């Protein structure tokens, strides 16, 4: 089995908050991430797929296909968007890096299955010091 990772980037705004909490509670738990005027990140997304090499092509997956899947299903839907308000697959969900990574995985998994590869992991880098990696359920 072989693994291939593709990196993509997008910029997006979000805030961490619960509507059922007061502003003080949100600030106490989420700090500046609960800013009512949002805040943004320059995210890096690393998508890793795995499987067997096709003996005819020498590829696990054509990297142009991998790029297209990630660009069309994730980057175009998230880049320069407000994750809380504009991203359909995040509707009603906490926009933490952990949840975002899990939801990206859910979107990508069936798309890569159509290409006969297995989605191994999604790594989402929020800052140079903070990242999340999700391997599925």
C-alpha positions, 0 to 999 in steps of 0.5 A: 500500500502506498500513500500520497498527500496533496496540499491545498490552501484557502483563507476563511473567517470563522468564530467560535461561539454558542448561541445559547451562551452569553457573550461573557460565557463565549469569551470565557471559553473561546477567548478572542476566537469568539470575537463577534466580528469574526477572525480569519486564518490562512489554512493549509489542508493536507489530504492523504489517500492510500491504496495500490498502484495501478500497474498500467499507469504507475499511479495510485491516483492521477494528481490532477484528479486529486487536485480537482477533487479537493479544489472543487469540493473544498477549496472553492466552497471555503476560500474567502468565505465565512465558515459559519455562514457561507459553507453549507457542510458546516451549517449548524456546526461549531467551526472549530478546527477539529470539526472543520477537519472532520467535515472535510473528511466526510465530504472527500471520502466518497469522492475518493472512493469513486477513484478507487482510493481510500481517504487516509487522513485530512490534516488542517493547519490553522496556524503555524503552531496549531493543526488537527489531523483526522483519520475518519471514524 
